[in-house]
Amino acid sequence: LQQAKDSEDEKEKMDAIGQVVQACIQTPGVDAKGLPLFLIEEIFLRLRERSIGEIIDQSYQCTNAVGQNPNGSDILCNKVMPIQIDLREFKLVEEENHKNVIVVSDPIGVKFRYPSIALFEEEGVNTEDEIETIITCIDSIFDADNVYPASEHTREALTDFTERRPRIWHRTL
């Protein structure tokens, strides 16, 4: 895990986290890499609580303006304050109106699947690229008459839909 932390390779980091979580899962048949990333993060946070402790000691440097210099620039507080973060206070919450479907414009919508380590490995996606992440997580696109599974279309068509012409895309399928 330390090697992955020091690495610049995002895939290596995700793989290491997946291996650690998998080693700690006791439920037979559960593949950590197939779990949604928010569950991986929750599990990893709980593992950190148990292994290192529930409290993280940090410091915060105040950058509030407390006055002005004669030249008009701000004078910053710069006071460093110790803070403690209690990891037990962080809970996974699913909002009541949570949906994995987004209506782009009537009647066009997109159904998404949750991102997972396996999904990103399968697609070979750079997780730091937001557009690539969005495209990878598209399960299907629909209009009033049809559902278009993302698996039946090229990455180029999905990119075109996502970045440029959502109203035209469904007519070209």
C-alpha positions, 0 to 999 in steps of 0.5 A: 500500500505504501508503494502504491501511495508513493506511485504516480500510477493511479491504476496501481493505487486503485489496485493496491486499495482493492487488494487490501480491502479484498484481504479484509472481506470475510464474506465468500464470493464478494469481489472488492474490485466489483464494489462501487467506489463509495463502498470501497472508500467506506470500508477503507475508512473503517479499516483505517479506524481499526488499524491506526485509530479513529482520530486524525490529528491535523493542523489548519492554517487560517488564511482569512484577511485580518487587515490591509497593508499600506499598499492595499494587499491583505494581511493574512491571519496565518495562525496554525490551529490544531484540529482533530478529525473523528473518523467515526463521524463520517457515515455513508448516506444515501439521499432519499431522492438519489437516482442513477438516471439523469434526464438530459432534455425531455425525452433524452436521459442517461442511466449510469452504473456506479464506478468500480475498480473493475470497471476502470480496469476493464475500460483502461480509464484514467480516473483523473479525467472526469469526462472519461469517468462519466463515459465509462459509467454510462450504462445506457442512453434512452429517449421516448422510444428506445434504450441504447445500451452503451456497450453497443456503441463506440467510445467515440459515439459516447464521447460525442454524446457527452461532450457535444451533441446530445440532441442529435446523438440518438438520431444517428444510432 
